Amino acid sequence: MHPVSVPGGSGFQSIGSGLALVIDESPEGFALQRGALEAAHFQVEQAFDGFVALAMAVVCRPDVIILDCSRPLVEGRQTLRLLAGHVRTRHIPVILATSRPDLVPPEVQARIAVLISKPCDPDDIAGAARALVPRRRATPAPVRLVK
């Protein structure tokens, strides 16, 4: 992956575990998740809402998306619909963190890879992200020509 610049984001090159896009409007919540994800060797970017998240995901192509649904689940549902509806983002696994997992309907559960009940330890989210994203090689594998 080549470095990409995103308005409001940092230039990055995906190394270590990969790139995580965190959709969270809370600076405090994001800071906790960022610390745990960076400790797990992820590069981390933040989006404050679903529309910005979709634009960032199309450009940055994160390896995993963490969607914090402390706000109404309707907004989270709309964000998932946007991500699932775009050819460049529908394959990206989504971790949904919510304080009301009992209210997550089956159609939303079908679109997510992991459902985490809040409050939770940010390390649980980082662990789920690590489990979803295969470890990247530090150097590219040699190319072998087959005749």
C-alpha positions as CSV (number, residue, x, y, z in Angstrom):
1,M,0.0,0.0,0.0
2,H,1.3,3.4,-0.9
3,P,1.1,6.4,1.5
4,V,-2.2,8.3,1.1
5,S,-3.1,11.7,2.4
6,V,-6.6,12.2,3.7
7,P,-7.9,15.7,4.6
8,G,-7.9,15.9,8.4
9,G,-6.0,12.6,8.6
10,S,-2.3,11.7,8.6
11,G,-0.3,10.2,5.8
12,F,0.2,6.6,6.5
13,Q,1.6,3.4,5.2
14,S,-0.1,0.2,6.4
15,I,2.4,-1.7,8.5
16,G,2.2,-4.1,11.4
17,S,-1.4,-5.2,11.9
18,G,-2.9,-2.8,9.3
19,L,-5.2,0.2,9.3
20,A,-8.2,0.6,11.6
21,L,-10.8,3.2,10.9
22,V,-12.6,4.2,14.1
23,I,-16.1,5.8,13.8
24,D,-16.6,7.6,17.1
25,E,-17.8,11.1,17.9
26,S,-16.3,11.1,21.4
27,P,-12.7,12.3,21.6
28,E,-12.3,10.5,24.9
29,G,-13.6,7.2,23.5
30,F,-11.5,7.6,20.4
31,A,-8.3,8.3,22.5
32,L,-8.8,5.1,24.5
33,Q,-9.4,3.0,21.3
34,R,-6.5,4.6,19.5
35,G,-4.1,3.7,22.3
36,A,-5.2,0.1,22.4
37,L,-5.1,-0.3,18.6
38,E,-1.7,1.4,18.3
39,A,-0.4,-0.9,21.0
40,A,-1.6,-3.8,18.8
41,H,0.4,-2.2,15.9
42,F,-2.5,-0.7,14.0
43,Q,-2.4,2.7,12.2
44,V,-5.5,4.5,13.3
45,E,-7.8,7.0,11.6
46,Q,-11.0,8.6,13.0
47,A,-14.3,9.5,11.4
48,F,-17.0,11.4,13.3
49,D,-20.0,10.2,11.2
50,G,-21.0,7.7,8.6
51,F,-20.6,9.9,5.6
52,V,-17.1,10.9,6.5
53,A,-16.3,7.3,7.3
54,L,-17.5,6.1,3.9
55,A,-15.4,8.7,2.1
56,M,-12.3,7.8,4.2
57,A,-12.9,4.1,3.8
58,V,-13.1,4.4,0.0
59,V,-9.8,6.4,-0.1
60,C,-7.8,4.7,2.7
61,R,-9.1,1.1,2.4
62,P,-8.8,0.2,6.1
63,D,-8.3,-3.4,7.1
64,V,-11.0,-3.1,9.8
65,I,-13.7,-0.6,10.9
66,I,-14.7,0.0,14.5
67,L,-18.2,1.5,14.7
68,D,-19.1,3.0,18.2
69,C,-22.8,3.1,18.6
70,S,-23.2,5.1,21.8
71,R,-25.5,7.3,19.7
72,P,-28.9,6.0,18.4
73,L,-28.6,2.6,16.6
74,V,-30.4,4.2,13.6
75,E,-27.2,6.2,12.8
76,G,-25.1,3.1,13.1
77,R,-27.5,1.2,10.8
78,Q,-27.2,3.9,8.2
79,T,-23.4,3.8,8.4
80,L,-23.4,0.0,8.0
81,R,-25.8,0.4,5.0
82,L,-23.5,2.9,3.4
83,L,-20.4,0.7,3.9
84,A,-22.2,-2.4,2.7
85,G,-23.5,-0.6,-0.4
86,H,-20.1,0.5,-1.7
87,V,-18.0,-1.9,-3.8
88,R,-14.8,-0.7,-2.2
89,T,-16.0,-1.0,1.4
90,R,-18.4,-3.9,1.6
91,H,-15.7,-6.5,2.2
92,I,-14.1,-4.6,5.2
93,P,-15.0,-6.3,8.5
94,V,-16.9,-4.1,11.0
95,I,-16.7,-4.3,14.8
96,L,-19.8,-2.8,16.4
97,A,-19.5,-1.6,20.0
98,T,-22.8,-0.7,21.6
99,S,-24.2,-0.4,25.1
100,R,-27.4,-2.1,23.9
101,P,-26.5,-5.3,22.1
102,D,-30.0,-6.7,22.8
103,L,-31.4,-4.0,20.5
104,V,-29.2,-4.9,17.5
105,P,-31.6,-6.4,15.0
106,P,-30.6,-9.5,12.9
107,E,-30.2,-7.5,9.7
108,V,-27.5,-5.4,11.4
109,Q,-25.9,-8.4,13.0
110,A,-25.6,-10.0,9.5
111,R,-23.5,-7.0,8.4
112,I,-21.0,-7.0,11.2
113,A,-18.1,-9.3,12.0
114,V,-18.0,-8.8,15.8
115,L,-20.5,-7.3,18.3
116,I,-19.0,-6.0,21.5
117,S,-21.1,-4.9,24.5
118,K,-20.1,-1.6,26.1
119,P,-18.7,-0.6,28.5
120,C,-15.7,-2.7,27.4
121,D,-12.0,-2.7,27.7
122,P,-10.4,-1.0,24.6
123,D,-8.0,-4.0,24.5
124,D,-11.1,-6.2,23.7
125,I,-11.7,-4.2,20.6
126,A,-8.0,-4.3,19.7
127,G,-8.0,-8.1,20.2
128,A,-11.1,-8.5,18.0
129,A,-9.4,-6.3,15.3
130,R,-6.2,-8.4,15.5
131,A,-8.3,-11.6,15.1
132,L,-10.0,-10.2,12.0
133,V,-6.9,-8.9,10.2
134,P,-4.2,-11.2,9.1
135,R,-0.7,-10.2,10.1
136,R,1.1,-8.4,7.3
137,R,4.6,-9.3,6.2
138,A,7.4,-6.8,7.0
139,T,8.8,-7.5,3.5
140,P,7.0,-8.6,0.5
141,A,7.1,-12.3,-0.4
142,P,9.3,-13.2,-3.3
143,V,7.5,-13.5,-6.6
144,R,7.9,-16.9,-8.2
145,L,7.3,-17.3,-11.9
146,V,5.5,-20.5,-12.9
147,K,6.2,-21.7,-16.5
